[in-house]
């Protein structure tokens, strides 16, 4: 199955000059969605990890079924103000402005190996922020996993010290 068939490019969205990669056709095709989850799980199985940490909100779509299949705890990385208990936070420059993300301070124990999961790696800034949170809490990032990687935005340079695996590259 070619997952490229389930990604639609939407030109000039959300701003002029951006070619947005829409993954909703993949979500609308259960076999394709299941296949994408299983491919990410196959990679995760070879790398190992103690927990999966995923980004609000579309990263949750892949990370939740991965966590169930791999029998690993799921750690949410959420936008500022969305987690109810003590958090660690970091800010980064996103594609469309400054973002702040948070993780519960008790979500990761020292020495745990974390698989970071998101739908798309664009500039790499959000993955770098997630890695920073993991490291601040004493964990190590086993890999950054994504369905799509936009290679033309330079994430490879920003994430060069981390393993990055994606199913599709544009």
PASEBA-1860 file (N, C-alpha, C; in nm, 3 decimals):
! residues 170
1> XXXXXXXX> 0.085/-0.118/0.000/0.000/0.000/0.000/0.089/0.124/0.000 ~ 0.060/0.216/-0.090/0.137/0.340/-0.099/0.064/0.450/-0.020 ~ 0.120/0.485/0.093/0.056/0.586/0.178/0.051/0.723/0.113 ~ 0.137/0.748/0.016/0.130/0.876/-0.057/-0.007/0.898/-0.119 ~ -0.075/0.789/-0.152/-0.209/0.800/-0.211/-0.312/0.856/-0.114 ~ -0.276/0.863/0.014/-0.369/0.908/0.117/-0.329/1.041/0.180 ~ -0.243/1.114/0.111/-0.202/1.248/0.154/-0.234/1.343/0.040 ~ -0.307/1.448/0.072/-0.346/1.546/-0.030/-0.272/1.677/-0.004
9> XXXXXXXX> -0.210/1.731/-0.107/-0.146/1.862/-0.095/-0.252/1.970/-0.115 ~ -0.257/2.063/-0.021/-0.350/2.177/-0.029/-0.263/2.302/-0.039 ~ -0.262/2.361/-0.155/-0.176/2.477/-0.181/-0.229/2.602/-0.112 ~ -0.134/2.684/-0.067/-0.164/2.813/-0.005/-0.253/2.801/0.119 ~ -0.231/2.695/0.197/-0.301/2.678/0.324/-0.200/2.646/0.432 ~ -0.206/2.708/0.546/-0.301/2.809/0.590/-0.265/2.950/0.545 ~ -0.146/2.966/0.485/-0.107/3.096/0.432/-0.050/3.077/0.292 ~ -0.045/3.183/0.217/0.007/3.181/0.082/0.151/3.128/0.081
17> XXXXXXXX> 0.178/3.038/-0.013/0.311/2.982/-0.027/0.333/2.849/0.043 ~ 0.239/2.809/0.128/0.252/2.683/0.200/0.176/2.574/0.125 ~ 0.241/2.459/0.106/0.176/2.341/0.049/0.148/2.246/0.165 ~ 0.029/2.258/0.221/-0.011/2.181/0.339/-0.034/2.036/0.300 ~ 0.022/1.944/0.378/0.004/1.801/0.354/-0.109/1.753/0.444 ~ -0.224/1.730/0.382/-0.346/1.691/0.453/-0.351/1.540/0.472 ~ -0.351/1.496/0.597/-0.353/1.354/0.629/-0.494/1.302/0.654 ~ -0.596/1.388/0.644/-0.731/1.340/0.672/-0.777/1.231/0.575
25> XXXXXXXX> -0.732/1.228/0.447/-0.770/1.112/0.365/-0.717/0.979/0.421 ~ -0.601/0.982/0.485/-0.548/0.861/0.548/-0.635/0.820/0.666 ~ -0.679/0.918/0.743/-0.766/0.888/0.857/-0.902/0.835/0.812 ~ -0.945/0.875/0.693/-1.075/0.833/0.640/-1.069/0.694/0.577 ~ -0.950/0.640/0.561/-0.934/0.507/0.501/-0.878/0.413/0.608 ~ -0.963/0.339/0.677/-0.916/0.257/0.789/-0.797/0.167/0.757 ~ -0.794/0.108/0.640/-0.681/0.019/0.606/-0.551/0.098/0.596 ~ -0.557/0.216/0.537/-0.436/0.299/0.523/-0.390/0.351/0.659
33> XXXXXXXX> -0.485/0.396/0.740/-0.451/0.445/0.874/-0.388/0.332/0.956 ~ -0.451/0.216/0.955/-0.399/0.100/1.027/-0.258/0.065/0.979 ~ -0.239/0.069/0.849/-0.108/0.038/0.791/-0.003/0.138/0.840 ~ -0.038/0.265/0.843/0.059/0.367/0.889/0.094/0.346/1.036 ~ -0.004/0.313/1.117/0.022/0.286/1.259/0.113/0.166/1.273 ~ 0.085/0.060/1.198/0.166/-0.062/1.209/0.309/-0.037/1.161 ~ 0.328/0.041/1.056/0.464/0.072/1.010/0.542/0.148/1.116 ~ 0.479/0.243/1.182/0.545/0.315/1.291/0.576/0.221/1.407
41> XXXXXXXX> 0.484/0.129/1.436/0.508/0.031/1.542/0.625/-0.061/1.508 ~ 0.636/-0.101/1.383/0.748/-0.186/1.342/0.881/-0.117/1.371 ~ 0.890/0.010/1.336/1.011/0.086/1.365/1.034/0.095/1.515 ~ 0.929/0.127/1.589/0.940/0.140/1.734/0.986/0.009/1.798 ~ 0.936/-0.102/1.749/0.976/-0.232/1.804/1.126/-0.256/1.787 ~ 1.181/-0.215/1.675/1.324/-0.238/1.652/1.410/-0.147/1.739 ~ 1.359/-0.030/1.774/1.436/0.067/1.851/1.422/0.049/2.001 ~ 1.308/0.003/2.044/1.281/-0.009/2.186/1.247/0.125/2.247
49> XXXXXXXX> 1.184/0.121/2.358/1.147/0.242/2.430/1.063/0.205/2.549 ~ 1.061/0.293/2.647/0.983/0.270/2.768/0.847/0.338/2.763 ~ 0.839/0.448/2.688/0.715/0.525/2.677/0.711/0.593/2.541 ~ 0.590/0.631/2.503/0.568/0.712/2.384/0.521/0.849/2.431 ~ 0.583/0.954/2.382/0.537/1.090/2.409/0.489/1.147/2.276 ~ 0.373/1.210/2.278/0.313/1.257/2.153/0.262/1.399/2.167 ~ 0.256/1.464/2.052/0.222/1.606/2.044/0.074/1.628/2.019 ~ 0.021/1.725/2.092/-0.114/1.775/2.078/-0.126/1.841/1.940
57> XXXXXXXX> -0.217/1.810/1.860/-0.323/1.713/1.880/-0.309/1.599/1.780 ~ -0.258/1.627/1.660/-0.257/1.521/1.559/-0.158/1.410/1.589 ~ -0.053/1.437/1.665/0.038/1.331/1.704/-0.032/1.225/1.787 ~ -0.135/1.267/1.862/-0.211/1.173/1.944/-0.280/1.067/1.858 ~ -0.319/1.106/1.735/-0.392/1.013/1.649/-0.312/0.887/1.619 ~ -0.180/0.903/1.604/-0.095/0.787/1.576/-0.040/0.727/1.705 ~ -0.007/0.810/1.800/0.057/0.762/1.922/-0.035/0.676/2.008 ~ -0.162/0.709/2.015/-0.253/0.631/2.100/-0.264/0.486/2.052
65> XXXXXXXX> -0.293/0.461/1.925/-0.297/0.320/1.884/-0.160/0.253/1.891 ~ -0.053/0.329/1.871/0.081/0.272/1.887/0.102/0.227/2.030 ~ 0.066/0.311/2.125/0.085/0.279/2.267/0.007/0.153/2.304 ~ -0.114/0.139/2.253/-0.194/0.021/2.281/-0.127/-0.104/2.222 ~ -0.088/-0.094/2.095/-0.026/-0.211/2.029/0.106/-0.250/2.094 ~ 0.185/-0.150/2.132/0.317/-0.177/2.190/0.313/-0.196/2.341 ~ 0.194/-0.174/2.400/0.176/-0.188/2.545/0.271/-0.096/2.621 ~ 0.278/0.029/2.574/0.363/0.130/2.636/0.276/0.245/2.688
73> XXXXXXXX> 0.319/0.308/2.798/0.247/0.427/2.846/0.257/0.541/2.744 ~ 0.153/0.622/2.740/0.147/0.736/2.650/0.156/0.865/2.732 ~ 0.250/0.950/2.694/0.272/1.078/2.761/0.229/1.190/2.667 ~ 0.130/1.270/2.705/0.089/1.381/2.619/0.182/1.502/2.633 ~ 0.215/1.559/2.521/0.284/1.689/2.515/0.178/1.786/2.462 ~ 0.136/1.878/2.550/0.022/1.962/2.517/0.059/2.108/2.509 ~ -0.030/2.182/2.447/-0.014/2.327/2.444/-0.031/2.382/2.585 ~ 0.030/2.496/2.608/0.031/2.558/2.742/-0.109/2.571/2.800
81> XXXXXXXX> -0.119/2.534/2.927/-0.244/2.550/3.000/-0.343/2.436/2.986 ~ -0.308/2.328/2.919/-0.402/2.218/2.896/-0.382/2.100/2.990 ~ -0.271/2.096/3.063/-0.245/1.986/3.157/-0.277/2.032/3.298 ~ -0.343/1.947/3.379/-0.396/1.991/3.507/-0.299/1.991/3.625 ~ -0.185/1.923/3.614/-0.095/1.915/3.729/0.034/1.989/3.698 ~ 0.133/1.975/3.785/0.261/2.045/3.767/0.324/2.005/3.633 ~ 0.374/2.106/3.563/0.430/2.081/3.430/0.569/2.143/3.415 ~ 0.640/2.090/3.317/0.763/2.150/3.266/0.725/2.204/3.130
89> XXXXXXXX> 0.776/2.321/3.093/0.737/2.380/2.965/0.858/2.434/2.891 ~ 0.840/2.447/2.761/0.941/2.510/2.677/0.869/2.577/2.559 ~ 0.929/2.682/2.509/0.873/2.754/2.394/0.964/2.738/2.274 ~ 0.904/2.749/2.158/0.980/2.737/2.033/0.910/2.817/1.924 ~ 0.984/2.843/1.819/0.927/2.915/1.705/0.866/2.813/1.610 ~ 0.734/2.810/1.604/0.664/2.719/1.514/0.656/2.777/1.374 ~ 0.592/2.702/1.286/0.580/2.748/1.148/0.502/2.878/1.136 ~ 0.408/2.902/1.230/0.321/3.018/1.218/0.327/3.111/1.338
97> XXXXXXXX> 0.425/3.092/1.427/0.437/3.178/1.544/0.500/3.103/1.660 ~ 0.515/3.171/1.772/0.575/3.110/1.891/0.474/3.019/1.960 ~ 0.519/2.901/1.997/0.436/2.802/2.065/0.501/2.765/2.198 ~ 0.421/2.728/2.295/0.470/2.674/2.421/0.404/2.539/2.443 ~ 0.485/2.440/2.474/0.433/2.306/2.502/0.474/2.264/2.642 ~ 0.394/2.175/2.699/0.417/2.130/2.836/0.402/1.979/2.848 ~ 0.465/1.927/2.953/0.454/1.787/2.988/0.446/1.780/3.140 ~ 0.368/1.687/3.193/0.364/1.670/3.338/0.504/1.637/3.389
105> XXXXXXXX> 0.541/1.697/3.502/0.675/1.677/3.556/0.698/1.533/3.604 ~ 0.591/1.461/3.632/0.606/1.321/3.675/0.585/1.221/3.561 ~ 0.582/1.268/3.438/0.551/1.182/3.324/0.667/1.091/3.285 ~ 0.788/1.133/3.313/0.907/1.058/3.271/1.001/1.046/3.390 ~ 1.050/0.926/3.410/1.147/0.903/3.517/1.287/0.904/3.459 ~ 1.382/0.932/3.543/1.523/0.935/3.502/1.562/0.803/3.437 ~ 1.626/0.814/3.321/1.675/0.697/3.249/1.577/0.634/3.153 ~ 1.452/0.677/3.153/1.356/0.617/3.060/1.385/0.658/2.916
113> XXXXXXXX> 1.360/0.563/2.825/1.380/0.585/2.681/1.245/0.619/2.618 ~ 1.242/0.732/2.548/1.116/0.786/2.498/1.115/0.791/2.346 ~ 1.004/0.744/2.288/0.978/0.758/2.146/0.887/0.879/2.128 ~ 0.935/0.981/2.058/0.854/1.100/2.031/0.776/1.077/1.902 ~ 0.646/1.103/1.903/0.561/1.076/1.787/0.480/1.200/1.750 ~ 0.477/1.230/1.620/0.392/1.337/1.568/0.347/1.298/1.428 ~ 0.250/1.370/1.376/0.204/1.340/1.240/0.304/1.390/1.136 ~ 0.355/1.511/1.156/0.444/1.574/1.058/0.564/1.637/1.128
121> XXXXXXXX> 0.681/1.617/1.070/0.799/1.693/1.110/0.821/1.795/1.001 ~ 0.804/1.920/1.036/0.822/2.029/0.939/0.958/2.094/0.963 ~ 0.962/2.196/1.044/1.090/2.263/1.072/1.173/2.188/1.175 ~ 1.109/2.099/1.249/1.178/2.024/1.355/1.172/2.093/1.490 ~ 1.120/2.213/1.495/1.117/2.290/1.620/1.033/2.221/1.728 ~ 0.918/2.167/1.691/0.835/2.102/1.793/0.902/1.975/1.845 ~ 0.963/1.897/1.756/1.036/1.777/1.800/1.153/1.816/1.892 ~ 1.223/1.922/1.857/1.334/1.968/1.941/1.280/2.008/2.078
129> XXXXXXXX> 1.165/2.076/2.081/1.105/2.117/2.208/1.065/1.994/2.290 ~ 1.006/1.895/2.224/0.969/1.771/2.294/1.091/1.701/2.351 ~ 1.198/1.695/2.272/1.322/1.633/2.319/1.377/1.707/2.440 ~ 1.366/1.839/2.437/1.414/1.920/2.550/1.336/1.887/2.677 ~ 1.205/1.874/2.666/1.124/1.839/2.782/1.161/1.701/2.835 ~ 1.177/1.605/2.745/1.215/1.469/2.786/1.347/1.472/2.861 ~ 1.445/1.543/2.806/1.578/1.548/2.867/1.575/1.622/3.001 ~ 1.496/1.729/3.011/1.484/1.802/3.138/1.430/1.713/3.249
137> XXXXXXXX> 1.346/1.616/3.212/1.287/1.526/3.311/1.373/1.401/3.333 ~ 1.490/1.394/3.268/1.583/1.284/3.291/1.575/1.169/3.193 ~ 1.489/1.180/3.094/1.476/1.075/2.994/1.570/1.097/2.876 ~ 1.574/1.000/2.788/1.649/1.013/2.663/1.554/0.982/2.548 ~ 1.573/1.049/2.437/1.490/1.027/2.319/1.551/0.914/2.238 ~ 1.475/0.806/2.224/1.519/0.693/2.142/1.509/0.731/1.994 ~ 1.398/0.795/1.956/1.378/0.837/1.817/1.261/0.934/1.808 ~ 1.262/1.010/1.701/1.151/1.096/1.663/1.081/1.026/1.546
145> XXXXXXXX> 0.956/0.990/1.563/0.880/0.916/1.462/0.767/1.002/1.410 ~ 0.748/0.998/1.279/0.640/1.076/1.218/0.587/1.007/1.094 ~ 0.467/1.040/1.057/0.410/0.990/0.933/0.477/1.061/0.816 ~ 0.490/1.193/0.826/0.544/1.275/0.717/0.660/1.359/0.767 ~ 0.763/1.371/0.685/0.873/1.463/0.710/0.886/1.555/0.588 ~ 0.881/1.685/0.614/0.898/1.783/0.508/1.047/1.819/0.502 ~ 1.120/1.751/0.416/1.266/1.759/0.415/1.319/1.895/0.372 ~ 1.241/1.971/0.302/1.286/2.100/0.248/1.283/2.213/0.351
153> XXXXXXXX> 1.240/2.184/0.474/1.232/2.288/0.577/1.348/2.284/0.676 ~ 1.442/2.193/0.657/1.565/2.195/0.736/1.563/2.126/0.871 ~ 1.464/2.044/0.898/1.458/1.976/1.028/1.579/1.886/1.050 ~ 1.636/1.833/0.941/1.751/1.743/0.955/1.865/1.810/1.030 ~ 1.889/1.937/1.004/1.997/2.008/1.073/1.965/2.029/1.220 ~ 1.842/2.068/1.249/1.801/2.094/1.387/1.799/1.966/1.470 ~ 1.767/1.855/1.406/1.751/1.728/1.478/1.868/1.632/1.451 ~ 1.981/1.684/1.405/2.092/1.598/1.362/2.146/1.507/1.471
161> XXXXXXXX> 2.126/1.542/1.598/2.175/1.458/1.707/2.070/1.356/1.753 ~ 1.954/1.353/1.687/1.846/1.260/1.721/1.817/1.169/1.603 ~ 1.773/1.050/1.632/1.730/0.960/1.525/1.591/1.005/1.480 ~ 1.573/1.019/1.350/1.444/1.059/1.293/1.401/0.953/1.192 ~ 1.281/0.902/1.208/1.225/0.805/1.114/1.086/0.853/1.075 ~ 1.060/0.862/0.945/0.929/0.901/0.896/0.888/0.806/0.785 ~ 0.757/0.791/0.769/0.705/0.701/0.667/0.710/0.762/0.528 ~ 0.685/0.892/0.520/0.682/0.964/0.393/0.769/1.088/0.401
169> XX> 0.838/1.117/0.293/0.922/1.236/0.289/0.886/1.318/0.165 ~ 0.867/1.447/0.189/0.837/1.539/0.079/0.939/1.651/0.080
END
